[in-house]
Amino acid sequence: MRAATVISLVLSRVACRRALISFLAIALVTLAVSASRPAGAGPFNSEYFVLDNGMEVVVLPNHRAPVVIHMLWYRVGSADDPVGKSGIAHFLEHLMFKGTEDLPPGEFSRIVARNGGQENAFTSWDYTGYYQRVARDRLEIVMALEAGRVRGLVLNEEIVLPERDVILEERSSRTDNEPSSLLAEQMSAAQFLRHPYGTPIIGWRHEIEALDHEDALNFYRRYYAPDNAILVVAGDITAAELKPLAEKYYGVLAPAGMPARVRPSEPPQISPRQVTLSDVRVAQPSLTRSYLAPSQGSGADGDSVALQIFSEILGNKSTSRLYQALVVDQALTAWAGSSYQSMMLDSSRFFIYAESLPGIAIADVEAAMDEVIDDLLATGPSDEEIAAVKSRLQAVVVYALDNPQSVASIFGNALSVGITVEEIERWPERVAAVTREQIMAVARRVLRPERSVTGYLLPAEEGS
């Protein structure tokens, strides 16, 4: 198993209705959005308004094709699961495709398909989202469908229990049968002793087995409401065209009066932690190390951008320090890298990972990896490295504009975790404003041994 699989699962264990959706690429464009603002204020040309019932709406015009992406994001994820009922947010995501007061089970998806659309859903620690991709002239159809299940879901045991079996099978195939996924799960649990980010998005098996339709309905009634939702529509439409439709279908829904989002605080980590998993299915030893890190919302201004720049220099490309040292120069690893996801509601993590080549001890890989990290923390990157990374991160905006769904995901993710519209639009200038001193200060605060969890994924014989 490749440690890259570990890192992707640790960073974005986003459970989907049909497939896991990774938002790791979105993390490169992490930033924020404020109250009402006109179109054309930034590179994304976003348009923003709020309905009377509290639902936020973002419109991202892109008239290259007569297609729209309709996304509804809820500010609730697996980290909001009640204690003892892990997996309920993801379970409910599945159940949202069952019947409503107006539609029998399965009809929602059949209507979308009959109208040439595509749909899916996803659950993360901080949000749950639903989307449809349809032709512009079919937008009103999917808006009516989606609005109908904001408050009109119908569930009973006959519907819920078979879907629970589906989720248990999903856990078996994607976690229990994947050593890299199991290690990622154990590392999260070791990193977060108190905060619910330590609980897997899909849930612990023994708790999934006990979930029932009342658990799902209670969670649904508490969190699924217009004043806890964000509507994002990207593609061949403007805010002037969308607003009457949003008011017609979503504006008539009664708000629920959502409580403040409060989660347990993680106690300070004061010593390094280690997790080792040995398995006969593992071909080559690998290691992943995670450090507690500030997110865009939980850190000081500029910290998350500075960490993104540092991660790019340390390990995000074949020209990075880790790759050049461990893969090219010393020939110790098949690959090596680092990554960081800033769009989290609470603390995030900074990851470093590598897989050894045949015949190379994982201890030698770790020693070489630490040497690269220590050297970069001691001397810092060159001005040329910083300039090159800034240029790449600023260019991400240009590339994102080619894909309306990617842009919609950036905005939905950001608003879901308390980031505002305006700073997303200010991404290029925020990157430009970061100084070398900021980069090194936050990197030295974060990449400390006592803030780390190191996970070793080993062939069975090496762990015996």
N, C-alpha and C positions, 0 to 999 in steps of 0.2 A: 504494500500500500504506500502511495506517495504522501509525503508530509504535506504537499500542496492540498491534498484532499482534506487533511486535518485542518489546515488553516482556513480553507474556504468554508468548512462546516462550522468551525469555531466563530468565524467572523459573521457569517450570514446564514445561520441555520434557519432559513426562511422556509417554513413548511407550506406547501402549496396544495391546492386541490388535486392537481394532476402531476405536478413536478415541483421540485425545489427551485425557487427563483433567487438568483444571487444578485445582491445589490452592491457587491464589492466595487464594481466600476463606478457606481454612483457616488461612492465615498470620495472620489477625486474631485467632485464638484459640490462640496458640502457647504451650504450657507443659508441665508435667512430672508424673511419676508415680512413687511410691516403692514400697517393698516392701509386704507384706501389710497391707491396711487394710480396715476394715468398710465396708459400704454406708452411704450417707447422709452421708458426710463432706464433701460439697461439692455444688454445683449439678447436677452430672451423675449423682450417686448411683452412681458406678462401684464395681464389686466386682472384686477382684484376687487372683489366686493363681498359684502356680508349680507345674508338674508335676514329678515326681521326675527326669525327663530334662532339665529345664532350660527347657522351653517356658513362656513367660509367657502368662497368660490374663487378659483383661479382659472383664467382662460389664457391659453398659450397659442396664439394664432400662427398657423403655418399653412399657406395656401398652395403648396406644391402639388398636392393631390386632393381629390374630393373625399377625404377620409378623416375620421375623428377618433380619438382615444378618449373614452369616458371612464373616469376612475373615481371611486368613492372610497375614501380612507377614513377609518375610525381610529380615534386616539385610545386604543386599547390593544394590548398584546399579551403574550404569555407571561410577561412580568407582572401583569395584573390578575393572573389566575388566583383564586382564593387558596389559602393554605390547605393542602391536602387534596386539592382538585387540579393538579397540574395537567396541562393539556386541554383545558376547557376552551380557551380562546381559539386554538386550532380546531378542536372538535366542532365548535360553533361555525367556523368558516366552512367546513364541509356541509353542515346542516342547513346553511343559508341557501343551498341549491335544492332544498326540498320544497314542500308546498307553502303557499301563503293563503291569506283569506280569499284571494281571487284566482289563484292558479294551483292546479294539482301538482304533486311531486314530479319534477323533471320537465315541466312545461316551460319554465324560464329558459333553460338551455335550448330546448327545441325551438322556441321562438327566435332566439338569437341566431341559431344555425339556419333557420328558414330564411332569415333576412341577410344571409351571407356574412354574418359576424363571427368573431372569435371572442372567447371569454376565458377568464381564469380568476384565481384569487390567491392570496398569500398571507401568511401570518409571520410576524417577527416578534421580538421581545416587546417592542413599543407600539406597534400598530397592526391593524388588519386591513387589507385592501381588496377591492373587487374591481375588475375592469372589463370593458368590452371594446373591441375595435370594429367599427362599422363604417359603411358609406355615410357621407354627410346627410343624405336624405332619410337615413334610418335612425338618426340620433334620438329623435323624440320617442321612438319605440323603446329603446333601451333605458331612457330616462324614466319612462313610466314604469317599466319593469323593476328597475333598481329602487325607485321610490316606494314601490309597493312592499318591498321586504325590509325597509328601514324599521317599521313598527308592526308589520303584518304577518310575521312568520308563524306558521302553525306546526307544532311538533307533538308527537306521542311516542310511546315506547315502540310501537311497530315500525316507526320510521327511524328512531334513534339507535336501537340496538344493532341492527345490521351495519349501520355506518360506523358504529364503535368497533365492530370487527374489522372493518376496512382499515381503520386507523391503527389498530393493533398489528395488522399485517404490514402496514406502511412502516411502523416502528421496527418490525422484524427485518424487513428488507433493507431499510436505509440506515438503521442504527445498529441493531443487535447483530446483524450479519456483516458489518463493516468495522474491522478493527480500528481504522482511522476515526470513524465516527464515535466509537466507544471511548477512544482516548480523548477526543475533543470534549465529549460530555463530561468525563471525569476531570479534565483540566478546568472546565468552567465551574464545576462544583468545588474544586479546590481553591480557585481564585476568589469566588464569592461565597463567603461563609454565611452571610446574612442577607445580602441583596438577592432578589429573585432572578437576576441574570444568571445565577448558578443553577437554575432549574432548566432542563431542556424544553425547547419550544413545543415539541410534540408531547411532552409529559413523561413521567416515570410510568413504566408498564403497570405496576400494581395500582396506581391511582387512575390510569385510563380505564382499567377494567371495572372500576367502581362508578364511573360517570353514568348518569342517566338523564332522561329528558327534562326533569325538574332542574338539574344543575345547569343544563344548557339554556333553558328558558329564563332562569334567574339571572344568568350572566347577560343574556340578550336584553332583557328588560332594563338592566342597570346601565348598560353601556351603549346600546344601539339607539341613537337618537340624533336628530339633526344638529343639536348644539354640541355634539361630540364628533361631528363628521366634517370632512373637507372634500368638496367636489372639485376635481381637476379635469378640465376638458382641453385637449390639445389637438390641433389640426385645422381643418378648413372652416373656421368659425371665429367670430369676434364676440367680445363681451356684450355688445349691443344686441347681437342676435341670440346669445345664450340666456341673458338675464330673464326675459319673459318666460322661457321654458323652465328655468330653474325655479322661478317664483310659482309657476303653475304646478309643477310636480313635487318640488321639495319644500317650497315656502309654505305650503298648507299643513305641513307636519308640525305637531305640537312639540315644543322643546321639553326636555326632561329635567332641566336644572341640574347640570352635572356637578358633582362634588370635585374639590381640588384633587389633583393626582398626587397622592402621598405614598411613598414606598419606604421600607426600612433602609436605614443607612448602613453601609458597609463599615465595619470596624477597621482601623488602620492595619495594614499588613506590615508586620515587623520582622519577618524572616522568610527566606526563600522556601518554596515548596516544590516537591518533585512528585511526578506520577509516572509509573512504568507499566506498560502493557505489553505482554508477550503473547504471540499468537502464531499458529502454524501457517496462517494465510499471509503472513508478512514475509516479503522476499528480501528486502534490504532495510537495515536499521535507519531510522530517521528521528529527528528531534524537532520539537516546536517549543518555543519559549514565549510566554505572554507576560506583559507588564501592565499593571493598572495604569490607565492614562486618562487625562481629562477629555471629555467630548466637547463638541462645539457649544453645547448648552451648559456643561458643568465646569468648564475651565475659564481662566482669565481670557480677556479679549486677545485674539491673535494666537493663542496656544495651539489650537487645532490646526490652523494653517501652517504654523511653524513645524508641527509634528509631521504633517503631510510632506512638507519639503524634506525634512530629515529622513523620512522613510524612503522617499524616492532616491535620495543619495546613497543611503545605506544598502537598499536591496530591492528596488522595484523594477530594475531593468538589467539586461546583460552587461551594461556598462557600469553597474553599481559596484560599490566597494566589496560587498560580500561575494557577488558572483565572480568578479575578477580575481579575488584572492582565493576562494575555495574551489571554484570550478576551473578557471583558466590557469592561474599561476601554480597552485599547489596540487591540482587534480585529486582532491579529496572527495568531492561530492558531484552527484549528477546535476544538481541545481541547488541554489540557496537564495534566500530573499527575505524581505520584510514587508509588512503591510499594517495599515492602521485605518480604522473606520471611525470617523468623527461624528456621524449623524446618529447619536444615541441620546435618549432623554437623560440618562444618568452617566456614570463613569463608563468609559470605553476601555479598550485594550490595544496595546501595540505588540505585534507579533514578529518573531524572527524564526526562520525554519530552514532545514537542510536535510538532505538524504545522502548517506555515505555511498561511495562506490564499492563494488565487491572487494573484499579484503581489507577495507579501511575500517578501523575501530571507531565507533561513534564517539568515544572519549576524545580521540584525536580531532574529529570534526568539531566537537564542542570547544576544545581548546583553541583551535584556529579561528572559530567564529568569535569567541570572546576577545581574541587578540585584535581582530578587525574592529569590533565595537569599541574596545578600550582606546584604540588609536584614534578613531574618529571622534570620540568624546573628549579626548585630550587635546587634539590639535585642531579639530573642526574641519569643515569642508572648505574647498577653495572657492574663490569668488566665481570662477568659471563654472564649477559644479552648481552653485546656487543659481546663477543666471540661466543655465541650461534647464534646470528643473522648473524654475519660474515660468520660462517660456512654454514648456510642455503643459504645465497646469493651466496656464491661461488659454492655451490652444484647445483644451478639453471642451471649452464652451463652444467653439466653432464646430467641432466634431459632433457635439451633442445636438446641435441645431438640425442636423440631418435626420434625426430620429425623434419624432414627437413623443413616442412612448417613453424614451429615456428622459426627456425633459420633464414630462408629466410625473415620472417617478421621482425625480430629483425634488420637485416642488412638494409632492405629496409626503415624501419622507421627511423633508425639512419641517413643514408645518405640523406634522404629527408629533414631533419631538420638541416643539416650542421655538423653533427657529422661524424667523420672519421672512416675507417676500423680498424685501429691499436688499438684504445682504447677499442673497443669491445673485441678484442683479449686479451687486458690487464685487462679485468674485474676482475679476481680473485686477481691480485696484487693491483689493485686500491682499492678494498674493504679492503684488508689487511692493506693498508697504512693509512686508516682513523683513526684519534685519537679521544679519548673521548672529548678532548677540541674542536675539529672541530665540532663534533656532537652537543655539547651543544651551541656553538657559533651560528651556523646557525639556530638551533631550536629556540633559544631565539630571533633572528632577525625576524624570520618568524611568530611564533605563538604569535603575538601581537594583542590585540583587534582591534586597529585601522586599521589593514590590513584584517579584517574579514567580511564575510557576513554569517549571520545565517538564515537558512530557517526552518520554522516550517510547517509541514504537519499535519493538524488537521481534525478530524471528523467535520462535518458541525455544529453540535450543540455547539462545543467548540469555534468556531469562530464567533458565532452569538451574 
